[in-house]
Amino acid sequence: MDFVKIAFLAFAAMATMAALGVITVRNPVHSALCLVLTFFSVACTWIISGAEFLGIALVLVYVGAVMVLFLFVVMMLDLDVAPLREGFVRYLPLGLIVAVVMLAEMLTLIGVRAASATPFADNVADVPNTTWLARALFTDFMLPFEVAAVILTIAVIAAVMLTLRRRPGARHQNPSEQARVRAADRIRMVKMDAVKPQAPATGEEVQP
């Protein structure tokens, strides 16, 4: 077994352990850190397999954008956020572990030669990775791509509907009322005479 296969198995094992940590830990911040490590480890497996575009897209989109959305969702849930705001010192050890593991994976990718990690070379030939992916996605896998897009759209609509449900003690908004609002209903112009109050003379009593 060469170094490339060992690195691939190590990345896959790390992604599996981090994914288990996402669903087993009780702290939402720890779960988010494990999810970041999961995304990064899966991206490393894609890069070492020759799908560089998918790996970079996973890091940029999921680690950089989706994780921020997840953190916003965690802050919007009915959780006891007081312990989460006590300080980041309690989360520092796990954060350092995740950072060290990610650094080790990056150094491993740098050590792996790109020529020895191209299992898709027979299909790709001299076509760039992005071009090959686009051709395969919009020709051979067009129907699964469209089905996945419909499923994701339904999931987004369902998530919005779940957040808009009425719950006791929770604030809610009515978008239709906000769209029908008029300036006359919210602003009232009041005209008042500018009168400068005069100070009473010395020895003169002020009438109540």
C-alpha positions as CSV (number, residue, x, y, z in Angstrom):
1,M,0.0,0.0,0.0
2,D,1.6,3.3,-1.1
3,F,1.5,6.6,0.6
4,V,-1.4,7.9,-1.4
5,K,-3.7,5.1,-0.3
6,I,-2.6,5.5,3.3
7,A,-3.4,9.2,3.1
8,F,-6.7,8.6,1.5
9,L,-7.7,6.1,4.2
10,A,-6.5,8.5,6.9
11,F,-8.6,11.3,5.5
12,A,-11.7,9.1,5.3
13,A,-11.2,7.8,8.9
14,M,-10.9,11.4,10.2
15,A,-14.0,12.4,8.3
16,T,-15.9,9.5,9.8
17,M,-14.8,10.2,13.3
18,A,-15.5,13.9,13.0
19,A,-19.0,13.1,11.6
20,L,-19.7,10.9,14.6
21,G,-18.6,13.8,16.8
22,V,-21.1,16.1,15.2
23,I,-24.1,13.9,16.2
24,T,-22.7,12.7,19.6
25,V,-21.4,15.8,21.4
26,R,-23.9,17.8,23.4
27,N,-22.4,21.3,23.0
28,P,-23.5,23.1,19.8
29,V,-20.1,24.8,19.4
30,H,-18.2,21.6,19.7
31,S,-20.6,20.1,17.1
32,A,-19.9,23.0,14.7
33,L,-16.1,22.5,15.1
34,C,-16.5,18.8,14.4
35,L,-18.6,19.6,11.3
36,V,-15.8,21.9,10.0
37,L,-13.3,19.1,10.4
38,T,-15.7,16.7,8.6
39,F,-16.1,19.1,5.6
40,F,-12.3,19.7,5.4
41,S,-11.5,16.0,5.6
42,V,-14.0,15.1,2.9
43,A,-12.5,17.9,0.8
44,C,-9.0,16.3,1.2
45,T,-10.3,12.9,0.1
46,W,-11.7,14.6,-3.1
47,I,-8.5,16.5,-3.8
48,I,-6.3,13.4,-3.4
49,S,-8.7,11.5,-5.7
50,G,-8.2,14.0,-8.5
51,A,-11.5,16.0,-8.0
52,E,-9.7,19.3,-7.1
53,F,-12.7,21.5,-8.1
54,L,-15.1,19.6,-5.8
55,G,-12.6,19.8,-2.9
56,I,-12.0,23.5,-3.2
57,A,-15.7,24.2,-3.7
58,L,-16.5,22.2,-0.5
59,V,-14.0,24.3,1.5
60,L,-15.2,27.6,0.1
61,V,-18.9,27.0,0.1
62,Y,-19.5,24.8,3.1
63,V,-16.7,25.6,5.5
64,G,-16.7,29.3,4.6
65,A,-20.4,30.0,4.1
66,V,-22.7,27.2,5.2
67,M,-21.0,27.0,8.6
68,V,-21.7,30.7,9.2
69,L,-25.4,29.9,8.4
70,F,-25.4,27.0,10.8
71,L,-24.0,29.3,13.6
72,F,-26.8,31.8,12.9
73,V,-29.4,29.0,13.2
74,V,-27.9,27.8,16.5
75,M,-28.1,31.3,17.9
76,M,-31.8,31.5,16.7
77,L,-32.9,28.3,18.4
78,D,-34.4,28.2,21.8
79,L,-31.2,27.2,23.5
80,D,-29.6,28.3,26.8
81,V,-27.0,30.6,25.3
82,A,-25.8,31.8,28.6
83,P,-23.2,29.0,28.9
84,L,-22.1,29.6,25.3
85,R,-21.2,33.2,26.1
86,E,-19.1,32.6,29.1
87,G,-16.0,32.7,27.1
88,F,-14.0,31.0,24.3
89,V,-11.4,29.5,26.7
90,R,-13.5,26.4,27.3
91,Y,-13.7,25.8,23.5
92,L,-10.0,26.5,22.9
93,P,-8.7,23.0,23.4
94,L,-11.0,21.4,20.8
95,G,-10.4,24.4,18.5
96,L,-6.7,23.8,18.7
97,I,-7.1,20.1,18.0
98,V,-9.2,20.8,14.9
99,A,-6.7,23.4,13.7
100,V,-3.7,21.0,14.2
101,V,-5.5,18.2,12.4
102,M,-6.4,20.5,9.5
103,L,-2.8,21.7,9.3
104,A,-1.6,18.1,9.2
105,E,-4.0,17.2,6.4
106,M,-2.9,20.2,4.4
107,L,0.8,19.2,4.8
108,T,-0.1,15.6,3.8
109,L,-1.8,16.9,0.6
110,I,1.3,19.0,-0.2
111,G,3.4,15.9,0.3
112,V,1.3,13.8,-2.1
113,R,2.3,14.1,-5.7
114,A,-0.6,15.2,-8.0
115,A,0.5,12.7,-10.7
116,S,0.0,9.7,-8.4
117,A,-3.5,10.7,-7.3
118,T,-5.5,10.9,-10.6
119,P,-7.8,7.9,-10.7
120,F,-10.0,9.7,-13.1
121,A,-7.2,10.1,-15.7
122,D,-8.8,7.6,-18.1
123,N,-12.0,9.6,-18.2
124,V,-10.6,13.1,-18.0
125,A,-7.7,12.7,-20.5
126,D,-6.4,16.2,-21.2
127,V,-9.6,18.0,-20.3
128,P,-9.5,20.2,-17.1
129,N,-11.2,18.9,-14.0
130,T,-13.9,21.6,-14.1
131,T,-14.7,21.0,-17.8
132,W,-15.0,17.3,-17.2
133,L,-17.2,17.8,-14.2
134,A,-19.5,20.2,-16.1
135,R,-19.9,17.8,-19.1
136,A,-20.6,14.8,-16.9
137,L,-23.0,16.7,-14.7
138,F,-25.1,18.3,-17.5
139,T,-25.1,15.3,-19.9
140,D,-25.0,11.9,-18.1
141,F,-26.3,13.1,-14.8
142,M,-28.7,15.8,-15.9
143,L,-31.8,14.1,-14.4
144,P,-30.2,13.4,-10.9
145,F,-28.9,17.0,-10.9
146,E,-32.4,18.4,-11.5
147,V,-34.0,16.1,-8.9
148,A,-31.4,17.1,-6.3
149,A,-32.1,20.8,-7.1
150,V,-35.9,20.2,-6.6
151,I,-35.3,18.4,-3.3
152,L,-33.0,21.2,-2.0
153,T,-35.6,23.8,-3.0
154,I,-38.3,21.9,-1.1
155,A,-36.0,21.6,1.9
156,V,-35.4,25.4,2.0
157,I,-39.1,26.1,1.8
158,A,-39.8,23.6,4.6
159,A,-37.2,25.1,6.8
160,V,-38.7,28.6,6.3
161,M,-42.1,27.3,7.1
162,L,-40.9,25.7,10.3
163,T,-39.3,28.9,11.4
164,L,-42.5,30.9,10.8
165,R,-44.7,28.6,12.9
166,R,-46.4,30.3,15.9
167,R,-45.0,29.4,19.2
168,P,-45.9,30.9,22.6
169,G,-43.4,33.4,23.9
170,A,-41.6,33.7,20.5
171,R,-41.6,36.8,18.4
172,H,-43.1,36.6,14.9
173,Q,-43.6,38.8,11.9
174,N,-46.4,39.1,9.4
175,P,-44.8,39.7,6.0
176,S,-48.2,40.6,4.3
177,E,-48.8,43.3,6.9
178,Q,-45.3,44.7,6.5
179,A,-45.8,44.8,2.7
180,R,-49.1,46.7,3.0
181,V,-47.8,49.3,5.5
182,R,-48.2,53.0,4.6
183,A,-46.2,56.0,5.8
184,A,-49.4,57.6,7.2
185,D,-49.9,54.6,9.5
186,R,-46.4,54.8,11.0
187,I,-45.5,58.5,11.0
188,R,-47.5,61.4,12.4
189,M,-46.6,65.0,11.8
190,V,-47.1,67.2,14.8
191,K,-47.0,71.0,14.5
192,M,-46.0,72.9,17.6
193,D,-45.3,76.6,18.3
194,A,-41.7,77.2,19.2
195,V,-42.1,79.1,22.5
196,K,-39.1,79.9,24.6
197,P,-39.9,79.6,28.3
198,Q,-39.1,82.7,30.3
199,A,-37.4,82.6,33.6
200,P,-39.3,84.1,36.5
201,A,-38.1,87.4,37.9
202,T,-36.2,87.6,41.1
203,G,-38.5,87.3,44.1
204,E,-41.5,86.4,42.0
205,E,-43.1,83.1,42.9
206,V,-43.7,80.6,40.3
207,Q,-47.3,79.7,39.9
208,P,-48.0,75.9,39.7
